[in-house]
Amino acid sequence: MPGGLERHVESLTRKQVAQGHQVTMAFRHGSVVPRGATRLPLRATTLSRALAPASDRLAFGAEAAAAVRRLRAGPGSPGVDLVHLHGDHLDASLLGPVCRRLGVPLYLTVHGALSQRHPRLAAHAFKHVAAFIALGSATAADLVARGVDERRVLTMSSGLELSAMPSPAGPPPRDPGLIVSVGALDPVKNHGLLIETFHELARTRPTLRLVIAGDGPERDRLARLAAAGPGVELAGPLSRTDVYRLVRRAEVFVLASRRLSGKGEGVPTAALEALALGTPVVVSSEASLEPVVTAGEVYRTFRSGSTADAVRVLGGVLDDEPARNTMSALGARAASALDWSLVAERVENWYRVGRDSGVPLPAAARPYGSGSRR
């Protein structure tokens, strides 16, 4: 099951191709290239070989920088109008200076909280970025804390493929007592806290069930936590269709993410999808949906890292059917504004008018025309 970043890039690329743009993708790992896009092969360089043992991201930046140079310098080259990087300062530290020297504007989408390491490297790398897209208010705040002018940051979320999702209209086929979470079994998702919360709630609510969809390095540890009592299922990786069916049946969707020193959540797409499916959503304070969804009635938040607060908030939602019905209706309404066609249009506008803030962008940042290459 591809992660949120991969799905974001794939969906955005599809929309950009449909708008008539020539999109060339470059990546070290993966295989999905949407129809109409092309793949730019990356070649190992002396620098990327040296960097790879320490950082795959730095190695990617080195190889991508070399590939952009080849595109600009090759005979009969079609050129590059802009580069849109999905990553953070590690990827940008080597790619950014090359784009700046070549006069190619670099746009950077940061998908989650920035690493608290390498502050000097981040400040240096971000000087070469024309404009930023931050997925979530916390991510935008991290960029500003690293010296990025807030007027050069567009804060938004990923889009949703609403046409591919079951409609939330009509009475949902809920399974009483079913709690669902979706996400990689990774420390940042903090599924362990959710399992502990579930066991606490299940002491007085024996019909509760918790299903967690996803896979990852924490599977064995989480399986041991789950075995402390009945009712917890680690479903493993599921297809998108099966995920939608599962979330649609849940009484509550929960995401317990926390911030770690190396990474954190942006605006979690899984929670936005749950809203679109009409399922009440409860998230930790470090998996906030701001600024995409701001109304407090739409979803509930508990203090990240606090099992007691998670028990209080989740228990309150489980015990309040009228509140769940309200959350379901408001959530579906809020998600209707997040279709990928609308989100891709915002990205398109930001390419063109990222300078509307009045802040002069680096010399590399210039307008592009329709049918551009990126």
N, C-alpha and C positions, 0 to 999 in steps of 0.2 A: 504494500500500500504506500504510494508516494507521499512524501511529507507536504506540509502546507506551502513551503517555498516552491517546490517543484510544480505543484498544481497551479500556483499563482502564475509562474512563468509560462507554463503551457497554455493556460486560459488567456492570458494577456497576449501571447503571441498569436493565437488563433484570431482574436479580435483585430489585431493590427494587420495581419495578412488580409482579413476580410475587408479592411479599409483601403487596400491597395498598396500597402507598404511592403518593401522588400526587407525581410527579417532574416538575419543570419545568426544562428545560435552557436555559442561556444561553451563547452563544459568538459570537465575531466571524467566525470562519472555520470552514467545514465544513458538513455537511448531514445527518449521520446522527442521527436521533431515533428510538430504539427504539419499537416499537409499545406504546402505552399511556402513553407519556410525551408531554409537550407542550413546545413551544419558546417561550421568552420572548423576543420581539423586542427587540433592543437598538437604542437610538436615539442618534445622535451628539449630543453636548452641546458647549457652548462649550469646556469643559475637555478633553473627549476629542479634539476637533479640534486643540487646541493641543498636546496630548501625543503624538498619533499619529506625527508625523514623527520624534520622538525615541525613542518606545517604544510598540509595539503593545500590550504587556502593561499598561502604565499606562493607556492609552486604554481597554482592556477593563475594567480596574478601575473607571474613572470611569463607564463606561456601565452596568456591572453594578450599581454603587451606586445610580445613578439608577433603574434598573429595580426594585430591591428597594424603594426608597422609594415608587415608584408602586404596587407590589403591596400595600404596607401601608396606603397612604393612600387608594386608590381606593374609591368607593362600592360597597358590597357585596363588598369584597375578601375572598377566602377566607383571607388572611393567609399568613404564612410561619413554619413551625415551626423550621426551621434552614436554613442555607446551607452547602453543602459545596463548597469551592473546591479546584481542582486547579491548583497553581502554586507561587508562593513569595512573598517579601516584596514584589515589585513589584506583583503582582495584589492582595495583601492590604492594601497601604498606603492605598489609597483605599476599598476595600470594607469593611475591618475597622472603621474608626471609624463608618461609617454603620450597620453591623450592631449595633455596641455601643450606639449611641444609640437604635436602634429596639427594643432588647431581643431581638434575634434572634441565637442562638449561631452563630458561624462556626467550622466545622471545616475544617482545611487539610491536604490531602494533598500532600506534597512528594515528587516522583518521582525526584529525583536530587540529586547534590551541589549545595550552594548556591553561588551566585556569591560570589567573594571580594570583590566590590565592594560598596559601599553598606552597610557594617556598621551605621552609625547608623540608616539608613532601615529596615534589617531589624529592629533592636532595637525601634524605634518601632512598626513594623507588627505584630510578633508579640505586642505587649502587648494587642492587640484580638482575638486569636484564642482561642477557648475551649479547643480541644484540637487536637492534631496527629496525623497519620498519616505516618510516615516509611517510605519504601520502602528498607529496608536499614540496616545498622548505621552505615555512614559518613554517611548522610543524617541519622540521629538524632544522631550526634555533632556534625554541623554545627549543628543546631538548638540543642543544649545550649551550644555555643560562642558562640551568639548570645544567650544569656541565657535560653533556654527551660528551665523546670524539667523534668528528665527524666521525672518522674512524670506529666507531662501529654502524653507522647509514646507512641503505640503504634507499635512497629516491626514491620513485616510486609513482604509482597511483593504484587504483583499476583496474581490468580488465573489458573487455566488452564481453558479449555473442554475438559476431558478427553473429554467425549462426542463432540466434533467432531474428535478426533484419532485417527489410526490406533493400534490397540493395540500395545504393545511386546511382547506375548506371542508366543512362538515364535521360531524363528531369524530374525534380521533379514536382509533382502536387501542385505547390504553390497556396495558397490563397492570392491574392494581399492585402497588408496592414496588414497581420496577424502577430502579435508578440506573442510569447509563452514563459512562464516560468514554470518550474517544480520544486517543492520543498515544504517541510512542511511549513504551515502557522505559522512560528515561527519567533521571533524577529531577529534571526541571519540572516535569508534570506532577510530581509529588503524589502519585497514586497511593503511596503508602499511607499518607494522612487520610485520604478518602476511605481506604479500607478500614482504618482504625475508627473513623467516624461512623462507618456503616455498622461495625460490630457493636459500637456503643448504642446506636439507635435500635438495632435489632433485638437488644435485650428486652425492650418493651413493645417491639413491633415485629413479632416472629414471622410475619408474612413478607417482610421486605426481601428484595433480591438486588444484587449489584452485579452488573455486567460491564467489564472494561474491554473495549476493542482496541487492539494494537499489539505491537511486539517491540522488543528491544532488550537492552542489556540488563534491565532490572527484573526480568521475568521470574527468575528463580527466587529472588528475595521476596517479590510480591506474592508468589505462590505460597511461600511459607507464612506470610502474614495472613493470607486468605484462609489458610487451613486452621486458623485459630477459632473458627466458628463456621456454621453453615451459611449458605446463601450467596457466596462470592464466586463469580465465574470470570476467568481470564479467557476471553473468546479468541485471542490471537488476531492476526491481520484479516480483515474482511474486505470484500469488494465495496465500492461506493454504494451500490444498490442495496447490499445487505446492511451497511451502516445506516442508510436512510430508513430502512424498514425497522431496524432496532431502535433508533432514536425516536422514530414516530410512535412507537409503542410505549415509550417510557413515560412515567409520571413526572420525572424530573431528570434533567441533564445536569451533570456536575463536572466542573473542571477545577482542580485544586492546585494549579501551578504556583511555583515560587520562583523568586529570582535567586540565581547563583552567581558566584563571582565571574564566571565565564560567559553566562548567557541568561536570557529570560524571555518571557512571552512578549509578542507584540499584541495585536488584536487577534485572538484565536479564531481561526475560520470554523473549527468544529462547533464552537459555541454559537457563531452566527448562523451556521446551518441548522442548529437545533432551534433557534428562533424562527427561521424560515419554515421549519416543519411544524411549528406551533407547539413545541415542547417547552415547558417552563425551564428556565436556565438559572443555575446557581454557580457562581464562580468566585475564586479567591480575589482578594484585593490586588493581587499582582497578575491577574488575568483579565484586567478591566477591559470593557468594550468601549471605553471613551477614546475619541470623541464621536465615534460612529453611532453609538446608542447612549444617550445621556439621561433619559427619563428614568427615574428610580423605580417606577412601577413595572418596567419591562422585565427586569431581571433582578436577582438578589446577589449580594456580595457578603462574604465573610472574611475575617481578618486572616491574611495568608499565614500559614504555619500554625494556626491555632485550632486544635481539634475541638476544644470546648466551643469556640465560636461557630465552627462548621456544624457541630451537633445542634446548636441553638438555631441557626439560620435554616439548615436543611430540614430539621425537624419541624420548624414552623411552617415551611412550605408544604411538606408532606401532610400536615394536619389541617391545612386550610384549602379546601377544594375551590371555594369562590375565588380566592387569590390566584390559584393555579389557572383557573379559567380566564381571568383577566390577563395574567402574564402571557398565556397562550395567544390570545387575540392581539395584544399589543406587540408581542414579539414578531408575529408574522407580518404585521403592518410595518414595523420598523425595518425588517429585512427586505421588504419589497423594493426599497430604494437602493439595494446593493447588487442588483443584477450586473453581470460582468460588462454588458454593453454600456451601462452608465459609468462604471468604474474606469473602464478603458478610455472613455471619453474624457474623464478627468485627467488621466495620465497624458493623453494627447494634448489637452489644453496646457498642461504644465510644461510639456516640451516647448510649446510655442511661446507661452507667456509667463514662464517662470520669472521673468524680469519685472512683472507687474508690481512686485513688492517695492520697486524703486531702488533696490540694491543692485549696483552694477555686478553682473556675473563675470567670472574670469574671461579673458580674451577668447578662450576656446568656445565659449557658449554663444552660438549664433543661431538665428532662426533656421528652420529647414522647411522645405516645400513638401507638397503631397507626393506620394510615391517615393519617399525617402528611404535610404538604407540605414539599418541600425543593427 
